[in-house]
Amino acid sequence: MQGLLFVLSQPKDGDEAEFHDWYDNEHAPARTALDGIDTGYRYRAADGERPEWLAYYDLDLGVLDTLPYRRLLDQRSEREKGVIARLTAFDRRVYEHLDDQGTPPAGPPPMVVARWLEAPPEHEEELLAWYGEEHIPLLLRTPGWNRCRRFQLREGGGPKLLVLHEIDGPAVFDTDTYRAATDTPWRDKIMTVVTGNERRRFTFHRAF
């Protein structure tokens, strides 16, 4: 089963150089070297909010239960233990992949928008229907809005539905097609029942 390992983190002020050196040269390479982990990307917040750093990995969810992966968690280096202990935020979530719409870019997405939503059980089906049948198709009419990927939370906190939007850059938000996608009667109806609604924007930093 395909899924996503999604991690938000924040080093304390003054610890950024050590944090990036550890992540880029130790932490991420050890994970992308494992069978079953396909890609790993790092992004930096483009919305001025914290946590500032996002890393996500496309993977076979089964890899998270394998001995090699568990060994990475159980036998952390002293350096890794120290860096993680000094983080001011560390939010790890695991998602099951639901579906994709659109065309992936040739390389890492230049910008991603992470959108989280949740609705009461009696409205979950309609939330998924609105997002998949109306909202995403309307967004994909916008030049530079390339692909929308939907995931369901399996482990961690936050709303159950994550939609990862892969876009060329912030210019997509200043278009008539984007404004039309965010102003429909069906959307207005859904927004009256959602119980979780979060949105973050990130720019590409590094691929592994």
mmCIF file of the C-alpha atoms, coordinates in Angstrom:
data_MODEL
# 
_entry.id   MODEL 
# 
loop_
_atom_site.group_PDB 
_atom_site.id 
_atom_site.type_symbol 
_atom_site.label_atom_id 
_atom_site.label_alt_id 
_atom_site.label_comp_id 
_atom_site.label_asym_id 
_atom_site.label_entity_id 
_atom_site.label_seq_id 
_atom_site.pdbx_PDB_ins_code 
_atom_site.Cartn_x 
_atom_site.Cartn_y 
_atom_site.Cartn_z 
_atom_site.occupancy 
_atom_site.B_iso_or_equiv 
_atom_site.pdbx_formal_charge 
_atom_site.auth_seq_id 
_atom_site.auth_comp_id 
_atom_site.auth_asym_id 
_atom_site.auth_atom_id 
_atom_site.pdbx_PDB_model_num 
ATOM 1   C CA . MET A 1 1   ? 0.000   0.000  0.000   1.00 0.00 ? 1   MET A CA 1 
ATOM 2   C CA . GLN A 1 2   ? 1.434   3.350  -1.036  1.00 0.00 ? 2   GLN A CA 1 
ATOM 3   C CA . GLY A 1 3   ? 1.598   6.238  1.366   1.00 0.00 ? 3   GLY A CA 1 
ATOM 4   C CA . LEU A 1 4   ? 3.402   9.302  2.597   1.00 0.00 ? 4   LEU A CA 1 
ATOM 5   C CA . LEU A 1 5   ? 5.675   9.975  5.551   1.00 0.00 ? 5   LEU A CA 1 
ATOM 6   C CA . PHE A 1 6   ? 5.188   13.672 6.297   1.00 0.00 ? 6   PHE A CA 1 
ATOM 7   C CA . VAL A 1 7   ? 7.291   15.499 8.896   1.00 0.00 ? 7   VAL A CA 1 
ATOM 8   C CA . LEU A 1 8   ? 7.221   19.131 10.017  1.00 0.00 ? 8   LEU A CA 1 
ATOM 9   C CA . SER A 1 9   ? 10.132  20.325 12.145  1.00 0.00 ? 9   SER A CA 1 
ATOM 10  C CA . GLN A 1 10  ? 11.669  23.469 13.553  1.00 0.00 ? 10  GLN A CA 1 
ATOM 11  C CA . PRO A 1 11  ? 15.231  23.907 14.823  1.00 0.00 ? 11  PRO A CA 1 
ATOM 12  C CA . LYS A 1 12  ? 15.774  26.418 17.559  1.00 0.00 ? 12  LYS A CA 1 
ATOM 13  C CA . ASP A 1 13  ? 17.260  29.757 16.525  1.00 0.00 ? 13  ASP A CA 1 
ATOM 14  C CA . GLY A 1 14  ? 21.011  29.451 16.082  1.00 0.00 ? 14  GLY A CA 1 
ATOM 15  C CA . ASP A 1 15  ? 20.897  25.694 15.491  1.00 0.00 ? 15  ASP A CA 1 
ATOM 16  C CA . GLU A 1 16  ? 19.968  25.810 11.801  1.00 0.00 ? 16  GLU A CA 1 
ATOM 17  C CA . ALA A 1 17  ? 23.381  24.893 10.347  1.00 0.00 ? 17  ALA A CA 1 
ATOM 18  C CA . GLU A 1 18  ? 23.703  21.761 12.462  1.00 0.00 ? 18  GLU A CA 1 
ATOM 19  C CA . PHE A 1 19  ? 20.092  20.828 11.747  1.00 0.00 ? 19  PHE A CA 1 
ATOM 20  C CA . HIS A 1 20  ? 20.514  21.051 7.967   1.00 0.00 ? 20  HIS A CA 1 
ATOM 21  C CA . ASP A 1 21  ? 23.846  19.251 7.920   1.00 0.00 ? 21  ASP A CA 1 
ATOM 22  C CA . TRP A 1 22  ? 22.387  16.401 9.975   1.00 0.00 ? 22  TRP A CA 1 
ATOM 23  C CA . TYR A 1 23  ? 19.214  16.161 7.912   1.00 0.00 ? 23  TYR A CA 1 
ATOM 24  C CA . ASP A 1 24  ? 20.835  16.418 4.479   1.00 0.00 ? 24  ASP A CA 1 
ATOM 25  C CA . ASN A 1 25  ? 23.854  14.214 5.136   1.00 0.00 ? 25  ASN A CA 1 
ATOM 26  C CA . GLU A 1 26  ? 22.674  11.678 7.713   1.00 0.00 ? 26  GLU A CA 1 
ATOM 27  C CA . HIS A 1 27  ? 18.955  11.505 8.373   1.00 0.00 ? 27  HIS A CA 1 
ATOM 28  C CA . ALA A 1 28  ? 17.366  11.667 4.908   1.00 0.00 ? 28  ALA A CA 1 
ATOM 29  C CA . PRO A 1 29  ? 19.988  9.580  3.031   1.00 0.00 ? 29  PRO A CA 1 
ATOM 30  C CA . ALA A 1 30  ? 19.603  6.756  5.549   1.00 0.00 ? 30  ALA A CA 1 
ATOM 31  C CA . ARG A 1 31  ? 15.889  6.611  4.795   1.00 0.00 ? 31  ARG A CA 1 
ATOM 32  C CA . THR A 1 32  ? 15.928  6.979  1.025   1.00 0.00 ? 32  THR A CA 1 
ATOM 33  C CA . ALA A 1 33  ? 18.502  4.166  0.871   1.00 0.00 ? 33  ALA A CA 1 
ATOM 34  C CA . LEU A 1 34  ? 15.863  1.707  2.109   1.00 0.00 ? 34  LEU A CA 1 
ATOM 35  C CA . ASP A 1 35  ? 13.897  -0.466 -0.298  1.00 0.00 ? 35  ASP A CA 1 
ATOM 36  C CA . GLY A 1 36  ? 10.325  0.783  -0.428  1.00 0.00 ? 36  GLY A CA 1 
ATOM 37  C CA . ILE A 1 37  ? 11.081  4.488  0.026   1.00 0.00 ? 37  ILE A CA 1 
ATOM 38  C CA . ASP A 1 38  ? 10.824  6.007  -3.432  1.00 0.00 ? 38  ASP A CA 1 
ATOM 39  C CA . THR A 1 39  ? 11.497  9.734  -3.062  1.00 0.00 ? 39  THR A CA 1 
ATOM 40  C CA . GLY A 1 40  ? 12.376  12.216 -0.367  1.00 0.00 ? 40  GLY A CA 1 
ATOM 41  C CA . TYR A 1 41  ? 11.921  15.992 -0.584  1.00 0.00 ? 41  TYR A CA 1 
ATOM 42  C CA . ARG A 1 42  ? 12.561  18.916 1.744   1.00 0.00 ? 42  ARG A CA 1 
ATOM 43  C CA . TYR A 1 43  ? 10.627  22.172 1.595   1.00 0.00 ? 43  TYR A CA 1 
ATOM 44  C CA . ARG A 1 44  ? 10.765  25.494 3.416   1.00 0.00 ? 44  ARG A CA 1 
ATOM 45  C CA . ALA A 1 45  ? 7.733   27.479 4.537   1.00 0.00 ? 45  ALA A CA 1 
ATOM 46  C CA . ALA A 1 46  ? 6.640   30.184 2.104   1.00 0.00 ? 46  ALA A CA 1 
ATOM 47  C CA . ASP A 1 47  ? 3.873   31.500 4.345   1.00 0.00 ? 47  ASP A CA 1 
ATOM 48  C CA . GLY A 1 48  ? 5.910   32.896 7.244   1.00 0.00 ? 48  GLY A CA 1 
ATOM 49  C CA . GLU A 1 49  ? 4.569   30.283 9.652   1.00 0.00 ? 49  GLU A CA 1 
ATOM 50  C CA . ARG A 1 50  ? 6.265   27.672 11.800  1.00 0.00 ? 50  ARG A CA 1 
ATOM 51  C CA . PRO A 1 51  ? 7.227   24.849 11.769  1.00 0.00 ? 51  PRO A CA 1 
ATOM 52  C CA . GLU A 1 52  ? 9.331   26.151 8.902   1.00 0.00 ? 52  GLU A CA 1 
ATOM 53  C CA . TRP A 1 53  ? 10.646  22.875 7.490   1.00 0.00 ? 53  TRP A CA 1 
ATOM 54  C CA . LEU A 1 54  ? 8.769   20.072 5.765   1.00 0.00 ? 54  LEU A CA 1 
ATOM 55  C CA . ALA A 1 55  ? 10.128  16.722 4.636   1.00 0.00 ? 55  ALA A CA 1 
ATOM 56  C CA . TYR A 1 56  ? 8.041   14.074 2.956   1.00 0.00 ? 56  TYR A CA 1 
ATOM 57  C CA . TYR A 1 57  ? 8.726   10.652 1.544   1.00 0.00 ? 57  TYR A CA 1 
ATOM 58  C CA . ASP A 1 58  ? 6.688   8.645  -0.949  1.00 0.00 ? 58  ASP A CA 1 
ATOM 59  C CA . LEU A 1 59  ? 6.838   5.047  0.190   1.00 0.00 ? 59  LEU A CA 1 
ATOM 60  C CA . ASP A 1 60  ? 5.321   1.636  0.527   1.00 0.00 ? 60  ASP A CA 1 
ATOM 61  C CA . LEU A 1 61  ? 3.748   1.813  3.980   1.00 0.00 ? 61  LEU A CA 1 
ATOM 62  C CA . GLY A 1 62  ? 5.021   -1.670 4.728   1.00 0.00 ? 62  GLY A CA 1 
ATOM 63  C CA . VAL A 1 63  ? 8.585   -0.362 4.940   1.00 0.00 ? 63  VAL A CA 1 
ATOM 64  C CA . LEU A 1 64  ? 7.728   1.347  8.230   1.00 0.00 ? 64  LEU A CA 1 
ATOM 65  C CA . ASP A 1 65  ? 7.318   -2.082 9.840   1.00 0.00 ? 65  ASP A CA 1 
ATOM 66  C CA . THR A 1 66  ? 10.551  -3.583 8.505   1.00 0.00 ? 66  THR A CA 1 
ATOM 67  C CA . LEU A 1 67  ? 13.593  -4.312 10.618  1.00 0.00 ? 67  LEU A CA 1 
ATOM 68  C CA . PRO A 1 68  ? 15.902  -1.924 8.695   1.00 0.00 ? 68  PRO A CA 1 
ATOM 69  C CA . TYR A 1 69  ? 13.529  0.996  9.237   1.00 0.00 ? 69  TYR A CA 1 
ATOM 70  C CA . ARG A 1 70  ? 12.874  0.137  12.879  1.00 0.00 ? 70  ARG A CA 1 
ATOM 71  C CA . ARG A 1 71  ? 16.623  -0.068 13.407  1.00 0.00 ? 71  ARG A CA 1 
ATOM 72  C CA . LEU A 1 72  ? 16.949  3.554  12.249  1.00 0.00 ? 72  LEU A CA 1 
ATOM 73  C CA . LEU A 1 73  ? 14.566  4.583  15.028  1.00 0.00 ? 73  LEU A CA 1 
ATOM 74  C CA . ASP A 1 74  ? 15.895  2.294  17.739  1.00 0.00 ? 74  ASP A CA 1 
ATOM 75  C CA . GLN A 1 75  ? 19.607  2.831  17.086  1.00 0.00 ? 75  GLN A CA 1 
ATOM 76  C CA . ARG A 1 76  ? 19.842  6.569  16.489  1.00 0.00 ? 76  ARG A CA 1 
ATOM 77  C CA . SER A 1 77  ? 23.291  8.126  16.434  1.00 0.00 ? 77  SER A CA 1 
ATOM 78  C CA . GLU A 1 78  ? 24.274  10.366 19.327  1.00 0.00 ? 78  GLU A CA 1 
ATOM 79  C CA . ARG A 1 79  ? 24.229  13.285 16.921  1.00 0.00 ? 79  ARG A CA 1 
ATOM 80  C CA . GLU A 1 80  ? 20.688  12.511 15.813  1.00 0.00 ? 80  GLU A CA 1 
ATOM 81  C CA . LYS A 1 81  ? 19.486  12.169 19.395  1.00 0.00 ? 81  LYS A CA 1 
ATOM 82  C CA . GLY A 1 82  ? 20.936  15.574 20.206  1.00 0.00 ? 82  GLY A CA 1 
ATOM 83  C CA . VAL A 1 83  ? 19.518  17.361 17.162  1.00 0.00 ? 83  VAL A CA 1 
ATOM 84  C CA . ILE A 1 84  ? 16.027  15.945 17.700  1.00 0.00 ? 84  ILE A CA 1 
ATOM 85  C CA . ALA A 1 85  ? 16.109  16.788 21.402  1.00 0.00 ? 85  ALA A CA 1 
ATOM 86  C CA . ARG A 1 86  ? 16.812  20.439 20.551  1.00 0.00 ? 86  ARG A CA 1 
ATOM 87  C CA . LEU A 1 87  ? 14.008  20.827 18.011  1.00 0.00 ? 87  LEU A CA 1 
ATOM 88  C CA . THR A 1 88  ? 11.265  23.206 19.081  1.00 0.00 ? 88  THR A CA 1 
ATOM 89  C CA . ALA A 1 89  ? 8.719   21.365 16.913  1.00 0.00 ? 89  ALA A CA 1 
ATOM 90  C CA . PHE A 1 90  ? 8.607   17.838 15.512  1.00 0.00 ? 90  PHE A CA 1 
ATOM 91  C CA . ASP A 1 91  ? 5.342   16.659 13.953  1.00 0.00 ? 91  ASP A CA 1 
ATOM 92  C CA . ARG A 1 92  ? 5.461   13.242 12.255  1.00 0.00 ? 92  ARG A CA 1 
ATOM 93  C CA . ARG A 1 93  ? 2.447   11.952 10.342  1.00 0.00 ? 93  ARG A CA 1 
ATOM 94  C CA . VAL A 1 94  ? 1.853   8.870  8.199   1.00 0.00 ? 94  VAL A CA 1 
ATOM 95  C CA . TYR A 1 95  ? -0.754  8.884  5.428   1.00 0.00 ? 95  TYR A CA 1 
ATOM 96  C CA . GLU A 1 96  ? -2.323  6.306  3.151   1.00 0.00 ? 96  GLU A CA 1 
ATOM 97  C CA . HIS A 1 97  ? -2.477  7.360  -0.497  1.00 0.00 ? 97  HIS A CA 1 
ATOM 98  C CA . LEU A 1 98  ? -6.009  7.753  -1.875  1.00 0.00 ? 98  LEU A CA 1 
ATOM 99  C CA . ASP A 1 99  ? -5.643  9.118  -5.414  1.00 0.00 ? 99  ASP A CA 1 
ATOM 100 C CA . ASP A 1 100 ? -3.973  11.636 -7.719  1.00 0.00 ? 100 ASP A CA 1 
ATOM 101 C CA . GLN A 1 101 ? -5.376  13.988 -10.327 1.00 0.00 ? 101 GLN A CA 1 
ATOM 102 C CA . GLY A 1 102 ? -3.342  16.014 -12.792 1.00 0.00 ? 102 GLY A CA 1 
ATOM 103 C CA . THR A 1 103 ? 0.148   15.670 -14.206 1.00 0.00 ? 103 THR A CA 1 
ATOM 104 C CA . PRO A 1 104 ? 3.266   15.541 -12.040 1.00 0.00 ? 104 PRO A CA 1 
ATOM 105 C CA . PRO A 1 105 ? 6.051   17.984 -12.913 1.00 0.00 ? 105 PRO A CA 1 
ATOM 106 C CA . ALA A 1 106 ? 9.206   16.638 -14.543 1.00 0.00 ? 106 ALA A CA 1 
ATOM 107 C CA . GLY A 1 107 ? 11.190  17.151 -11.336 1.00 0.00 ? 107 GLY A CA 1 
ATOM 108 C CA . PRO A 1 108 ? 10.443  18.048 -7.727  1.00 0.00 ? 108 PRO A CA 1 
ATOM 109 C CA . PRO A 1 109 ? 7.416   20.360 -7.430  1.00 0.00 ? 109 PRO A CA 1 
ATOM 110 C CA . PRO A 1 110 ? 8.665   23.965 -7.109  1.00 0.00 ? 110 PRO A CA 1 
ATOM 111 C CA . MET A 1 111 ? 5.967   24.697 -4.536  1.00 0.00 ? 111 MET A CA 1 
ATOM 112 C CA . VAL A 1 112 ? 3.499   22.580 -2.596  1.00 0.00 ? 112 VAL A CA 1 
ATOM 113 C CA . VAL A 1 113 ? 0.344   23.588 -0.789  1.00 0.00 ? 113 VAL A CA 1 
ATOM 114 C CA . ALA A 1 114 ? -0.666  21.252 2.019   1.00 0.00 ? 114 ALA A CA 1 
ATOM 115 C CA . ARG A 1 115 ? -4.383  21.401 2.769   1.00 0.00 ? 115 ARG A CA 1 
ATOM 116 C CA . TRP A 1 116 ? -5.909  19.493 5.662   1.00 0.00 ? 116 TRP A CA 1 
ATOM 117 C CA . LEU A 1 117 ? -9.634  19.022 6.138   1.00 0.00 ? 117 LEU A CA 1 
ATOM 118 C CA . GLU A 1 118 ? -11.851 16.972 8.396   1.00 0.00 ? 118 GLU A CA 1 
ATOM 119 C CA . ALA A 1 119 ? -15.599 16.581 8.701   1.00 0.00 ? 119 ALA A CA 1 
ATOM 120 C CA . PRO A 1 120 ? -17.890 14.670 11.077  1.00 0.00 ? 120 PRO A CA 1 
ATOM 121 C CA . PRO A 1 121 ? -18.398 11.021 10.060  1.00 0.00 ? 121 PRO A CA 1 
ATOM 122 C CA . GLU A 1 122 ? -21.794 11.727 8.530   1.00 0.00 ? 122 GLU A CA 1 
ATOM 123 C CA . HIS A 1 123 ? -20.233 14.316 6.186   1.00 0.00 ? 123 HIS A CA 1 
ATOM 124 C CA . GLU A 1 124 ? -16.939 12.587 5.294   1.00 0.00 ? 124 GLU A CA 1 
ATOM 125 C CA . GLU A 1 125 ? -18.265 11.057 2.078   1.00 0.00 ? 125 GLU A CA 1 
ATOM 126 C CA . GLU A 1 126 ? -19.556 14.394 0.818   1.00 0.00 ? 126 GLU A CA 1 
ATOM 127 C CA . LEU A 1 127 ? -16.283 16.126 1.720   1.00 0.00 ? 127 LEU A CA 1 
ATOM 128 C CA . LEU A 1 128 ? -14.341 13.613 -0.378  1.00 0.00 ? 128 LEU A CA 1 
ATOM 129 C CA . ALA A 1 129 ? -16.856 13.894 -3.211  1.00 0.00 ? 129 ALA A CA 1 
ATOM 130 C CA . TRP A 1 130 ? -16.712 17.701 -3.312  1.00 0.00 ? 130 TRP A CA 1 
ATOM 131 C CA . TYR A 1 131 ? -12.931 17.781 -3.242  1.00 0.00 ? 131 TYR A CA 1 
ATOM 132 C CA . GLY A 1 132 ? -12.472 15.072 -5.850  1.00 0.00 ? 132 GLY A CA 1 
ATOM 133 C CA . GLU A 1 133 ? -15.371 15.796 -8.189  1.00 0.00 ? 133 GLU A CA 1 
ATOM 134 C CA . GLU A 1 134 ? -15.528 19.602 -8.150  1.00 0.00 ? 134 GLU A CA 1 
ATOM 135 C CA . HIS A 1 135 ? -12.698 21.347 -6.342  1.00 0.00 ? 135 HIS A CA 1 
ATOM 136 C CA . ILE A 1 136 ? -9.677  19.567 -7.814  1.00 0.00 ? 136 ILE A CA 1 
ATOM 137 C CA . PRO A 1 137 ? -10.949 19.614 -11.430 1.00 0.00 ? 137 PRO A CA 1 
ATOM 138 C CA . LEU A 1 138 ? -11.562 23.363 -11.122 1.00 0.00 ? 138 LEU A CA 1 
ATOM 139 C CA . LEU A 1 139 ? -8.099  23.980 -9.643  1.00 0.00 ? 139 LEU A CA 1 
ATOM 140 C CA . LEU A 1 140 ? -6.456  21.988 -12.436 1.00 0.00 ? 140 LEU A CA 1 
ATOM 141 C CA . ARG A 1 141 ? -7.837  24.453 -14.978 1.00 0.00 ? 141 ARG A CA 1 
ATOM 142 C CA . THR A 1 142 ? -5.320  26.967 -13.624 1.00 0.00 ? 142 THR A CA 1 
ATOM 143 C CA . PRO A 1 143 ? -2.045  27.099 -15.604 1.00 0.00 ? 143 PRO A CA 1 
ATOM 144 C CA . GLY A 1 144 ? 0.733   26.053 -13.245 1.00 0.00 ? 144 GLY A CA 1 
ATOM 145 C CA . TRP A 1 145 ? -1.543  23.978 -11.008 1.00 0.00 ? 145 TRP A CA 1 
ATOM 146 C CA . ASN A 1 146 ? -0.077  20.606 -11.905 1.00 0.00 ? 146 ASN A CA 1 
ATOM 147 C CA . ARG A 1 147 ? -1.241  17.812 -9.649  1.00 0.00 ? 147 ARG A CA 1 
ATOM 148 C CA . CYS A 1 148 ? -3.390  17.199 -6.568  1.00 0.00 ? 148 CYS A CA 1 
ATOM 149 C CA . ARG A 1 149 ? -2.700  14.188 -4.363  1.00 0.00 ? 149 ARG A CA 1 
ATOM 150 C CA . ARG A 1 150 ? -5.106  13.009 -1.661  1.00 0.00 ? 150 ARG A CA 1 
ATOM 151 C CA . PHE A 1 151 ? -4.088  11.104 1.462   1.00 0.00 ? 151 PHE A CA 1 
ATOM 152 C CA . GLN A 1 152 ? -5.844  9.717  4.547   1.00 0.00 ? 152 GLN A CA 1 
ATOM 153 C CA . LEU A 1 153 ? -4.233  10.010 7.988   1.00 0.00 ? 153 LEU A CA 1 
ATOM 154 C CA . ARG A 1 154 ? -3.087  6.718  9.500   1.00 0.00 ? 154 ARG A CA 1 
ATOM 155 C CA . GLU A 1 155 ? -0.742  7.861  12.259  1.00 0.00 ? 155 GLU A CA 1 
ATOM 156 C CA . GLY A 1 156 ? -0.149  11.204 13.960  1.00 0.00 ? 156 GLY A CA 1 
ATOM 157 C CA . GLY A 1 157 ? -2.197  14.297 14.656  1.00 0.00 ? 157 GLY A CA 1 
ATOM 158 C CA . GLY A 1 158 ? -4.206  16.731 12.585  1.00 0.00 ? 158 GLY A CA 1 
ATOM 159 C CA . PRO A 1 159 ? -7.252  16.490 10.307  1.00 0.00 ? 159 PRO A CA 1 
ATOM 160 C CA . LYS A 1 160 ? -7.813  13.178 8.532   1.00 0.00 ? 160 LYS A CA 1 
ATOM 161 C CA . LEU A 1 161 ? -7.665  14.373 4.909   1.00 0.00 ? 161 LEU A CA 1 
ATOM 162 C CA . LEU A 1 162 ? -4.448  15.780 3.450   1.00 0.00 ? 162 LEU A CA 1 
ATOM 163 C CA . VAL A 1 163 ? -4.373  17.133 -0.093  1.00 0.00 ? 163 VAL A CA 1 
ATOM 164 C CA . LEU A 1 164 ? -0.923  17.947 -1.429  1.00 0.00 ? 164 LEU A CA 1 
ATOM 165 C CA . HIS A 1 165 ? -1.124  20.413 -4.307  1.00 0.00 ? 165 HIS A CA 1 
ATOM 166 C CA . GLU A 1 166 ? 1.905   20.642 -6.604  1.00 0.00 ? 166 GLU A CA 1 
ATOM 167 C CA . ILE A 1 167 ? 2.112   24.073 -8.238  1.00 0.00 ? 167 ILE A CA 1 
ATOM 168 C CA . ASP A 1 168 ? 4.621   26.201 -10.132 1.00 0.00 ? 168 ASP A CA 1 
ATOM 169 C CA . GLY A 1 169 ? 4.475   29.163 -7.778  1.00 0.00 ? 169 GLY A CA 1 
ATOM 170 C CA . PRO A 1 170 ? 2.310   31.746 -6.010  1.00 0.00 ? 170 PRO A CA 1 
ATOM 171 C CA . ALA A 1 171 ? 1.117   33.369 -9.250  1.00 0.00 ? 171 ALA A CA 1 
ATOM 172 C CA . VAL A 1 172 ? -1.563  30.666 -9.506  1.00 0.00 ? 172 VAL A CA 1 
ATOM 173 C CA . PHE A 1 173 ? -3.472  32.308 -6.657  1.00 0.00 ? 173 PHE A CA 1 
ATOM 174 C CA . ASP A 1 174 ? -3.955  35.526 -8.628  1.00 0.00 ? 174 ASP A CA 1 
ATOM 175 C CA . THR A 1 175 ? -6.035  33.981 -11.409 1.00 0.00 ? 175 THR A CA 1 
ATOM 176 C CA . ASP A 1 176 ? -9.714  33.911 -12.270 1.00 0.00 ? 176 ASP A CA 1 
ATOM 177 C CA . THR A 1 177 ? -9.697  30.108 -12.407 1.00 0.00 ? 177 THR A CA 1 
ATOM 178 C CA . TYR A 1 178 ? -8.371  29.846 -8.850  1.00 0.00 ? 178 TYR A CA 1 
ATOM 179 C CA . ARG A 1 179 ? -10.923 32.331 -7.572  1.00 0.00 ? 179 ARG A CA 1 
ATOM 180 C CA . ALA A 1 180 ? -13.685 30.398 -9.336  1.00 0.00 ? 180 ALA A CA 1 
ATOM 181 C CA . ALA A 1 181 ? -12.529 27.134 -7.748  1.00 0.00 ? 181 ALA A CA 1 
ATOM 182 C CA . THR A 1 182 ? -12.797 28.647 -4.281  1.00 0.00 ? 182 THR A CA 1 
ATOM 183 C CA . ASP A 1 183 ? -16.207 30.262 -4.732  1.00 0.00 ? 183 ASP A CA 1 
ATOM 184 C CA . THR A 1 184 ? -18.941 27.702 -5.427  1.00 0.00 ? 184 THR A CA 1 
ATOM 185 C CA . PRO A 1 185 ? -22.186 26.790 -3.642  1.00 0.00 ? 185 PRO A CA 1 
ATOM 186 C CA . TRP A 1 186 ? -20.944 23.250 -2.968  1.00 0.00 ? 186 TRP A CA 1 
ATOM 187 C CA . ARG A 1 187 ? -17.762 24.575 -1.359  1.00 0.00 ? 187 ARG A CA 1 
ATOM 188 C CA . ASP A 1 188 ? -19.756 26.996 0.796   1.00 0.00 ? 188 ASP A CA 1 
ATOM 189 C CA . LYS A 1 189 ? -21.940 24.120 1.988   1.00 0.00 ? 189 LYS A CA 1 
ATOM 190 C CA . ILE A 1 190 ? -18.954 21.916 2.862   1.00 0.00 ? 190 ILE A CA 1 
ATOM 191 C CA . MET A 1 191 ? -17.215 24.700 4.766   1.00 0.00 ? 191 MET A CA 1 
ATOM 192 C CA . THR A 1 192 ? -20.170 24.927 7.150   1.00 0.00 ? 192 THR A CA 1 
ATOM 193 C CA . VAL A 1 193 ? -19.593 21.364 8.388   1.00 0.00 ? 193 VAL A CA 1 
ATOM 194 C CA . VAL A 1 194 ? -15.803 20.933 8.396   1.00 0.00 ? 194 VAL A CA 1 
ATOM 195 C CA . THR A 1 195 ? -14.269 20.579 11.849  1.00 0.00 ? 195 THR A CA 1 
ATOM 196 C CA . GLY A 1 196 ? -10.625 20.811 10.772  1.00 0.00 ? 196 GLY A CA 1 
ATOM 197 C CA . ASN A 1 197 ? -9.249  23.190 8.162   1.00 0.00 ? 197 ASN A CA 1 
ATOM 198 C CA . GLU A 1 198 ? -5.526  23.943 7.844   1.00 0.00 ? 198 GLU A CA 1 
ATOM 199 C CA . ARG A 1 199 ? -3.382  25.226 4.980   1.00 0.00 ? 199 ARG A CA 1 
ATOM 200 C CA . ARG A 1 200 ? 0.378   25.647 4.566   1.00 0.00 ? 200 ARG A CA 1 
ATOM 201 C CA . ARG A 1 201 ? 2.566   26.676 1.634   1.00 0.00 ? 201 ARG A CA 1 
ATOM 202 C CA . PHE A 1 202 ? 6.165   25.527 1.043   1.00 0.00 ? 202 PHE A CA 1 
ATOM 203 C CA . THR A 1 203 ? 8.911   26.088 -1.556  1.00 0.00 ? 203 THR A CA 1 
ATOM 204 C CA . PHE A 1 204 ? 11.319  23.408 -2.734  1.00 0.00 ? 204 PHE A CA 1 
ATOM 205 C CA . HIS A 1 205 ? 14.619  23.056 -0.861  1.00 0.00 ? 205 HIS A CA 1 
ATOM 206 C CA . ARG A 1 206 ? 16.233  19.717 -1.714  1.00 0.00 ? 206 ARG A CA 1 
ATOM 207 C CA . ALA A 1 207 ? 15.600  16.253 -3.138  1.00 0.00 ? 207 ALA A CA 1 
ATOM 208 C CA . PHE A 1 208 ? 17.162  12.963 -2.018  1.00 0.00 ? 208 PHE A CA 1 
# 
